Amino acid sequence: MTKKERVLAAFNNQPVDKIPMGFWYHFSPDDDFGQETVNEHLKWYKDADLDFIKIMCDGYFNYPNPFIQTVTCADDWFNMTPLGEDHPWITKQIERAKGVVEGAKGECCVFYNVFNPMSLMRFGTSEELLMDHLHKNPAAVCHAFSVIAQDIKAMIRRLITEAGCTGIYFCVQNAEKFRFTANEYCNLVKPIELEILNYANTLSEDNIMHCCGWAGDENRYEVWQDYPAKAVNWAVYVENMTLSEGKKYFGGCCVLGGFDNRPEAVLYSGTKEEVQAETEKIVKEAGEIGVIIGADCTLPADIGAQRLLWVREKLDQLAAK
């Protein structure tokens, strides 16, 4: 099988010649180095012998709508308007995605990292301001979410139809137990996330949902259980839900992950024997159908491709048995 065939077969719970794998890290979280950033993505893909490429949106975490800097009270959010699909914040990300897709030369699936509206708004303001305004005027803030979603949908359309991405890697966050009740999240945040995912699914049926465990706090992940994604990735070691458990929980869809991404974990700190033993353990627990080996989230930037090649070697050995 080709790498593309292998990943799409896993997405559709079909047999594969060997279990695919994918890992990623931040190349330059705060900057866009143009072609250099494109080259780094392609080099990582080849050096680690990955089965797909997940393009990072490094340099574009902040949603640069100038209106945000004028907000003085919660009611102001009703006046927010979109950036528009020709804004550099969108066009430059399309250029990056197109460069990576062209560099991959059709060998593999390529997914672009897309954040949800609330996270983009949080990156552009502050945790304190956003939560304060949500409590004071939820309708106004939800209006802002819908405005940001217009720009997100424009970008998704261009990523898939213009840049040639297979689909998106949609990051959902903000469902930590300290932040919202399940009902609050479902009323305030979920509707716009579902709108975006449903829109993405009209352009490609092959989209990944990432349930981010970045804060180290357990999420109310039940709020994401019915999100319509072909594959789901979550923080196994934060949510205490294994891949096989998650596969059942998320309706039998393809699951991506298995490794703890933190520096103290075996993938980053273990010996070759320990990494390969963990690989075999994950496969034994998760099975071989509808499974892609990866990590809970982004890896430390200095991990080095060799450690991923240890995983690749073990997956090859398991397939040969």
Disulfide bonds with the S-S distance in Angstrom:
none
